[in-house]
Amino acid sequence: MNSSSKHLWSWRLLTFVILFLIASSLWIATKKIDYTWRWNRIPQYFFYHAETLENIPFDGRVLSIKTSGSETKVVLESEDGEKQTVSVEPESLQVAEGDSLFEGDSIGSNSEWKAGPLTMGLLMTLWLSAAASFFGLIIGLVTGLCRVSKNPTLRSLSVIYIEVIRGTPLLVQIFIFYFFLGTVLDISRNVAGISALAIFAGAYVAEIIRAGIQSIPKGQTEAARSLGMTATQNMIYIVLPQALKRVLPPLAGQFISLVKDSSLVSVIAITDLTKSGREVITSTFATFEIWFTVALLYLLLTSVLSQLIAWVERRLAVSD
């Protein structure tokens, strides 16, 4: 083993020791808290086995019962001679042939797997983040182009938009969109939340795009003009493709921040991951377990997005 390899392994060992010390400190800290950890309750908030009771809709009797595999079909007959077939799970059957029943009496039940509150909240966070990122990118691209435009009106309006949005808290913007614009324009809370996130992200994306465009050497623009290209063609075919490659890392950072910022829409009663976690805590009092789980889910989302952006960067590097 050469000296460089030994040096590398020493640094890796130091990293492992630091991580071990951090983990040990957290473990010792949790031991000092008078709290009963119930991690075994967490899986049911992702998926749970829901049971649905099957009741007779009228007064009548059980005409016949036939079991086939994992399904039992119960044929019911009303006092007027109307027949209806109800399927239940064999082990849940509560009646026998010839039994007289009254409306609402239970025949049996069916069970199925359903998504829990944390899964539904995670899906809502994914939807909000994806929609807001898409519209935020469009808004940012248009505003960034206006930012470098020679038209004074477009340039001034883009600067005002960027400064206003970046100079006010996202939470305040969400309240304005929901309570003011939502009332005036009669838009739903989901639309208000996505709009607020998209416009907030668009201001930061605009500055990123503007910096990327201005980083391209002016010589390329002059070369495009010498080839007979218009300013629009130069921007679309020459400048923007190179600028987008350069600004990919900061754009990735902005979209990762947007995923975390999406948790603020819970204040307007959108049941995202954060709000779902709060609702579960309210009914279970499993405060630490739920918040650690929610944090881990956000970390998972941002990590996947980071890896996706890194893959795109590698592909673009190969194309160069």
Residue pairs with C-beta under 8 A, 6 or more apart in sequence:
1 9
30 37
35 288
37 288
37 289
38 286
38 289
39 289
41 284
41 286
41 289
42 286
42 289
42 290
42 293
44 116
45 116
45 117
45 118
45 119
45 280
45 290
45 293
46 115
46 116
46 118
46 119
47 113
47 114
47 115
47 116
47 119
48 113
48 114
48 116
49 111
49 112
49 113
49 114
50 111
50 112
50 113
50 114
51 109
51 110
51 111
52 109
52 110
52 111
52 112
53 106
53 108
53 109
54 86
54 87
54 88
54 106
54 107
54 108
54 109
54 110
55 103
55 104
55 105
55 106
55 107
56 76
56 86
56 101
56 102
56 103
56 104
56 105
56 107
57 84
57 103
58 76
58 78
58 79
58 82
58 103
59 78
59 79
59 101
59 102
59 103
60 76
60 77
60 78
60 79
60 82
60 100
60 101
61 76
61 77
61 98
61 99
61 100
61 101
62 74
62 75
62 76
62 95
62 96
62 97
62 98
62 99
62 101
63 75
63 76
63 77
63 83
63 97
64 74
64 75
64 97
65 72
65 73
65 74
65 75
65 93
65 95
65 96
65 97
66 72
66 73
66 75
67 73
67 90
70 89
70 90
71 87
71 88
71 89
71 90
72 87
72 88
72 89
72 90
72 93
72 108
73 85
73 86
73 87
74 85
74 86
74 87
74 88
74 93
74 95
74 107
74 108
75 83
75 84
75 85
76 83
76 84
76 85
76 86
76 101
76 107
77 83
78 84
86 107
86 108
87 110
88 107
88 108
88 109
88 110
89 108
89 109
89 110
89 111
92 108
92 109
92 110
92 111
93 107
93 108
94 106
94 107
94 108
95 101
95 105
95 107
95 108
101 107
115 123
117 271
117 276
117 279
117 280
118 273
118 276
118 277
118 280
118 293
118 294
118 297
120 271
120 276
121 271
121 272
121 273
121 274
121 275
121 276
121 277
122 273
122 276
122 297
122 301
124 270
124 271
124 272
124 273
124 276
125 259
125 262
125 263
125 272
125 273
125 274
125 301
126 301
128 190
128 193
128 194
128 197
128 262
128 265
128 270
128 272
129 197
129 255
129 258
129 259
129 262
129 301
131 194
131 198
132 194
132 197
132 198
132 201
132 258
132 262
133 198
133 201
133 255
133 258
134 198
135 194
135 195
135 198
135 202
136 197
136 198
136 199
136 200
136 201
136 202
136 205
136 255
136 258
137 201
137 202
137 205
137 251
138 202
139 198
139 199
139 201
139 202
139 205
139 206
140 201
140 202
140 203
140 204
140 205
140 206
140 208
140 209
141 205
141 206
141 209
143 158
143 161
143 162
143 202
143 203
143 205
143 206
143 209
144 158
144 205
144 206
144 207
144 208
144 209
144 210
144 212
144 213
145 209
145 213
145 235
146 154
146 155
146 157
146 158
147 155
147 158
147 159
147 162
147 206
147 207
147 209
147 210
148 155
148 210
148 213
148 214
149 155
149 158
158 206
161 203
161 206
162 203
162 206
162 207
165 173
165 199
165 200
165 202
165 203
166 203
166 204
170 196
170 197
170 200
170 261
170 264
171 264
171 267
173 196
173 199
173 200
174 192
174 193
174 196
174 197
174 264
174 265
174 267
174 268
175 267
175 268
176 196
177 192
177 193
177 195
177 196
178 189
178 192
178 193
178 196
178 268
181 187
181 192
181 195
182 188
182 189
182 191
182 192
187 195
189 265
189 268
189 269
189 270
190 270
192 268
193 262
193 265
193 268
193 270
196 265
197 258
197 261
197 262
197 265
200 258
200 261
201 254
201 255
201 258
204 254
205 251
205 254
208 247
208 250
208 251
208 254
209 243
209 247
211 247
212 243
212 244
212 246
212 247
213 235
213 239
213 240
213 243
215 243
215 246
216 238
216 239
216 242
216 243
220 238
220 239
220 242
221 234
221 238
221 239
224 233
224 234
224 237
224 238
225 234
229 237
229 238
245 316
245 320
248 309
248 312
248 313
248 316
249 309
249 313
251 309
252 305
252 306
252 309
255 305
255 309
256 302
256 305
256 306
259 298
259 301
259 302
259 305
260 298
260 302
262 272
263 272
263 273
263 274
263 298
265 272
266 272
266 274
266 275
266 278
269 275
271 279
273 294
273 297
273 298
274 294
277 290
277 291
277 293
277 294
280 286
280 290
281 287
281 290
281 291
284 290
